[in-house]
Amino acid sequence: MVSFLPSEVLESMSREDLIRYIMILSKNFLTIDGYWFLGVEERYGAEAAIELDRRAWEQYAVSEAKRIKELLEINEGTLADLGRALQLVCFSPSSGVETRLLDGRLIMTVTKCRPQRARTRDGREEFACKPVGLAHLSTFAKVINPKFETKCIFAPPDPRPDELWCRWEFSMKEVE
């Protein structure tokens, strides 16, 4: 009998295959989230689905941020630290997430939103994901550093440029 352990399989993979695997995991995560959302939406309506999704992502953000913070050995929690951490959130590898520091703020942009693209491809309307994104990203940022403030520049249902899905701004709360 031959057996395999996940660690053995991962250790045998090339760097390129590990990166491809991370992309697959990111897509898989969004796929199960999408199917869950569609099931709730079909049974209870879009409003209920968005509210339940918002609550789930807010709770999930705490665990996700703690694990990434530990992985990256973030202590101080600077805007640069947050920028690095946001590149590792579950959806970032497959969503064209870009982060950049600009005048004491961190700007995060999603260029390829897989859930929204799947919805429009399948003839569904975009869903108003802004409250979900705000819950997830503001909670995530506050775990990295409680002084972070999160602002949505645009996200569905807001008007947006055709090539972008959402944009977020993170800043450090002024010390009082």
C-alpha positions as CSV (number, residue, x, y, z in Angstrom):
1,M,0.0,0.0,0.0
2,V,1.2,3.5,-0.9
3,S,0.1,6.4,1.2
4,F,0.6,10.2,0.7
5,L,0.6,13.0,3.3
6,P,-0.3,16.5,2.3
7,S,3.0,17.8,3.6
8,E,4.9,15.3,1.4
9,V,3.0,16.3,-1.7
10,L,3.5,20.0,-1.1
11,E,7.2,19.5,-0.4
12,S,7.6,17.6,-3.6
13,M,6.1,20.5,-5.7
14,S,8.1,23.0,-7.6
15,R,7.8,26.7,-6.7
16,E,5.7,27.3,-9.8
17,D,3.3,24.5,-9.0
18,L,2.9,25.8,-5.4
19,I,2.0,29.2,-6.8
20,R,-0.5,27.6,-9.2
21,Y,-1.9,25.6,-6.3
22,I,-2.4,28.8,-4.3
23,M,-4.3,30.2,-7.2
24,I,-6.5,27.1,-7.3
25,L,-7.2,27.3,-3.5
26,S,-8.2,31.0,-4.0
27,K,-10.5,30.1,-6.8
28,N,-11.9,27.2,-4.8
29,F,-12.6,29.4,-1.8
30,L,-14.6,31.8,-3.9
31,T,-16.4,29.0,-5.7
32,I,-17.8,27.5,-2.4
33,D,-18.6,31.0,-1.1
34,G,-20.4,31.7,-4.4
35,Y,-22.4,28.5,-4.3
36,W,-23.4,29.1,-0.7
37,F,-24.4,32.7,-1.6
38,L,-26.5,31.5,-4.5
39,G,-28.3,28.9,-2.4
40,V,-29.2,31.5,0.2
41,E,-30.2,34.0,-2.4
42,E,-32.4,31.5,-4.3
43,R,-34.2,30.4,-1.1
44,Y,-34.4,33.7,0.9
45,G,-33.6,36.5,-1.5
46,A,-30.7,38.8,-2.2
47,E,-31.2,41.0,0.9
48,A,-31.0,38.0,3.3
49,A,-28.0,36.5,1.4
50,I,-26.1,39.8,1.6
51,E,-26.8,40.2,5.3
52,L,-25.7,36.6,6.1
53,D,-22.7,36.9,3.8
54,R,-21.7,40.2,5.5
55,R,-21.8,38.5,9.0
56,A,-19.9,35.5,7.8
57,W,-17.1,37.5,6.2
58,E,-16.9,39.8,9.2
59,Q,-16.3,36.8,11.5
60,Y,-14.0,35.1,9.1
61,A,-11.9,38.2,8.8
62,V,-10.7,37.9,12.4
63,S,-9.3,34.3,11.9
64,E,-7.9,35.2,8.5
65,A,-6.1,38.3,9.7
66,K,-4.7,36.6,12.8
67,R,-3.2,33.8,10.8
68,I,-1.7,36.1,8.2
69,K,-0.4,38.5,10.8
70,E,1.4,35.6,12.5
71,L,2.7,34.2,9.2
72,L,4.1,37.6,8.2
73,E,5.3,38.3,11.8
74,I,3.5,41.6,11.9
75,N,4.1,43.4,15.2
76,E,3.6,47.1,14.7
77,G,0.9,46.9,12.0
78,T,2.0,49.7,9.6
79,L,0.1,50.5,6.4
80,A,2.9,48.7,4.5
81,D,2.2,45.6,6.7
82,L,-1.4,45.9,5.9
83,G,-0.6,46.1,2.2
84,R,1.4,42.9,2.4
85,A,-1.3,41.2,4.4
86,L,-4.1,42.1,2.0
87,Q,-2.1,40.4,-0.8
88,L,-2.6,37.1,1.1
89,V,-6.4,37.3,1.9
90,C,-8.2,34.3,0.5
91,F,-9.5,36.0,-2.7
92,S,-6.4,38.1,-3.5
93,P,-4.4,35.7,-5.6
94,S,-7.3,35.1,-8.1
95,S,-8.9,38.6,-8.0
96,G,-6.2,40.9,-9.4
97,V,-5.8,42.7,-6.0
98,E,-3.5,45.7,-6.2
99,T,-2.3,47.6,-3.2
100,R,-0.2,50.8,-3.1
101,L,0.8,53.4,-0.6
102,L,-0.1,56.9,-1.5
103,D,0.2,60.0,0.7
104,G,-0.1,58.2,4.0
105,R,-3.0,56.0,2.8
106,L,-3.1,52.5,1.5
107,I,-5.3,52.0,-1.6
108,M,-6.5,48.5,-2.5
109,T,-8.2,47.8,-5.9
110,V,-9.8,44.7,-7.2
111,T,-9.5,44.4,-10.9
112,K,-10.9,40.8,-11.4
113,C,-13.8,40.0,-9.1
114,R,-14.5,36.4,-9.8
115,P,-17.9,36.2,-8.0
116,Q,-19.3,39.3,-9.9
117,R,-17.9,38.1,-13.2
118,A,-19.5,34.7,-12.7
119,R,-22.8,36.3,-11.9
120,T,-22.8,38.5,-15.0
121,R,-21.5,35.6,-17.2
122,D,-24.5,33.5,-16.0
123,G,-27.0,36.3,-16.7
124,R,-27.4,37.4,-13.1
125,E,-27.2,41.0,-11.9
126,E,-24.2,42.2,-10.0
127,F,-24.9,42.0,-6.3
128,A,-24.5,44.9,-3.9
129,C,-21.4,43.5,-2.2
130,K,-20.2,46.8,-0.6
131,P,-21.5,46.0,2.9
132,V,-19.8,42.6,2.7
133,G,-16.5,44.1,1.6
134,L,-16.7,46.7,4.2
135,A,-17.3,44.2,7.0
136,H,-14.5,41.9,5.9
137,L,-11.9,44.5,5.1
138,S,-12.5,46.8,8.0
139,T,-12.4,43.9,10.5
140,F,-9.3,42.5,8.8
141,A,-7.5,45.8,9.0
142,K,-8.4,46.4,12.7
143,V,-7.0,42.9,13.6
144,I,-3.7,44.0,11.9
145,N,-3.9,47.3,13.8
146,P,-6.9,48.7,15.7
147,K,-6.0,52.2,14.6
148,F,-6.8,51.5,10.9
149,E,-9.8,53.1,9.4
150,T,-11.4,51.7,6.2
151,K,-13.3,53.6,3.6
152,C,-14.9,52.3,0.5
153,I,-14.1,54.5,-2.5
154,F,-16.5,52.4,-4.7
155,A,-17.9,48.9,-4.9
156,P,-21.1,47.5,-6.3
157,P,-23.8,48.9,-6.4
158,D,-21.8,52.2,-6.8
159,P,-20.9,53.4,-10.3
160,R,-17.4,52.2,-11.2
161,P,-14.9,52.2,-14.1
162,D,-15.5,49.2,-16.4
163,E,-12.1,47.7,-15.7
164,L,-12.3,47.9,-11.9
165,W,-14.7,46.3,-9.4
166,C,-14.0,48.0,-6.1
167,R,-11.5,50.3,-4.4
168,W,-10.8,50.7,-0.8
169,E,-8.8,53.2,1.3
170,F,-7.0,52.4,4.6
171,S,-5.6,55.1,6.8
172,M,-4.3,55.4,10.4
173,K,-6.7,57.0,12.8
174,E,-5.3,60.2,14.2
175,V,-4.1,60.0,17.8
176,E,-6.2,62.1,20.0
